Amino acid sequence: MFLMKMTYQKKADYKRTALHARELEIKLPSGKLLKIVAPYPEDFEEAIKKIQK
């Protein structure tokens, strides 16, 4: 999970809450694990690049 601190939000000029579950694992009733991976939204990627400068 990615949660951007307020100081970083200002530096990145980010206007919304920055909360994203990159990976999620769920144990199914059958016992198998279901893993879901989601890339960061494009605006997240841009904000991360600004913060890392």
C-alpha positions in Angstrom: 0.0 0.0 0.0 1.2 3.5 -0.8 0.2 6.5 1.2 1.8 9.8 0.4 2.6 12.1 3.3 1.2 15.6 3.2 4.6 17.2 2.8 5.2 15.0 -0.3 1.7 15.9 -1.6 2.7 19.6 -1.6 6.0 18.9 -3.2 4.4 16.8 -6.0 1.5 19.3 -6.4 -0.9 16.4 -5.8 -4.5 17.3 -5.3 -6.1 14.1 -4.1 -5.5 11.5 -1.4 -2.7 9.3 -2.5 -3.7 5.8 -1.4 -3.2 2.7 -3.6 -3.0 -1.0 -3.0 -0.2 -2.2 -5.3 -0.7 -5.9 -4.4 -3.5 -7.7 -2.7 -3.5 -11.4 -1.6 -6.7 -13.2 -0.6 -7.0 -16.7 0.7 -9.9 -18.3 -1.1 -12.2 -20.9 0.6 -10.5 -23.6 -1.4 -7.2 -22.7 0.3 -5.6 -21.2 -2.8 -4.1 -17.7 -2.7 -5.4 -15.2 -5.2 -2.9 -12.4 -5.9 -4.0 -9.2 -7.6 -1.3 -6.8 -8.8 -2.2 -3.3 -10.0 0.2 -0.8 -11.5 0.2 2.7 -10.0 -2.1 5.2 -11.7 -0.3 7.5 -14.1 -0.7 10.5 -11.8 0.9 8.5 -9.0 3.9 7.7 -11.3 4.3 11.4 -12.1 4.0 12.4 -8.4 6.6 9.8 -7.4 9.0 11.2 -10.0 8.6 14.8 -8.7 9.2 13.7 -5.1 12.4 11.8 -6.0 14.0 14.9 -7.6 
